[in-house]
Amino acid sequence: MRWFTPAILAALLGCGATRPPALAPVPSRPDSAELQKEIQDALSRLDDHPDLLHFDHTPAVHELITIGEPALEPTLPYLLSDNPDTRLHAETAIYGILLQMHGFVRGRGWTTPDGERRFVEFSRRLWDGGAANVQVYEAPQSERAEYIERVRGWLASRRP
């Protein structure tokens, strides 16, 4: 009977064990017009089908994060929406894109040991929580507009 328990355990562990999936190669980006259409399509569905456990996440938010930096500028104006849900989803997409641009890989973590510290310092320069120490989407419209301008300024500084 002693062999029975280890044998079953080995069989159970072996049956469902799989290696973590390999990271997919980054696909080549379509031409600019196609990419802009993809971004606008995602933005038009920004509030659709929020995750029940993570309301700030929608399929469109994940699409925008996957697109990355090209989706950042077109998403910024959604922070000025009258709808707080739209602002929340836009902020989540923007934050996810910025995290990714600074070396965060979803499901893996930071690609450099000091990545999180550097990102926190960077994000504080863009948004310090305002007077009420709130997230961007909760802030008064004037503070959200200032944040948008700081992000645009940072983006402009990255361009040749």
C-alpha positions, 0 to 999 in steps of 0.5 A, a space after each residue: 500500500 505504501 507504493 500506492 500513495 506516491 504512485 497516485 501523487 506522481 500520476 496526478 502531478 504529471 497529468 496536469 503539469 504543463 510548462 508555463 507558456 512561452 512568451 509570444 513574439 511581438 507581432 509586427 505592427 500594421 500600418 499607421 491607418 490600420 493601427 489607428 483604426 484598431 485603437 479607435 475601435 478599442 476606445 469605442 468599446 472602452 466601457 464594454 464588458 467590465 471584469 466582474 472582479 476587477 471593474 477597472 479592466 475591460 477587454 478594450 483596456 487590455 487591447 489598448 495596453 497590448 498596443 502600447 505607446 501608440 494608444 497612449 495619446 488617443 486615450 488621454 482625452 477619455 480622462 475628461 469624460 463626464 462618465 466616471 467609469 470611462 475615466 476609470 477605464 481610461 486611467 487603467 489603460 494609460 497606467 498599464 501602458 506606462 507600466 509596460 513602457 517602463 519594463 513591467 510584464 503582466 504575469 511576470 513582473 518587472 524586467 529589471 530589479 529597480 524597475 518598480 522604484 523607477 516607475 514609482 518615481 516617474 509616476 509621481 512626477 506625472 501625478 501626485 494624487 492632487 490635494 485630495 490624494 485621489 486617483 486621476 479619474 476621481 480628481 476634478 477636471 482641471 487636475 485631470 487636464 493638467 495631468 494630461 498635459 504632463 503626459 503629453 509633455 513627457 511623450 513629446 520629450 521622447 520624440 526625436 
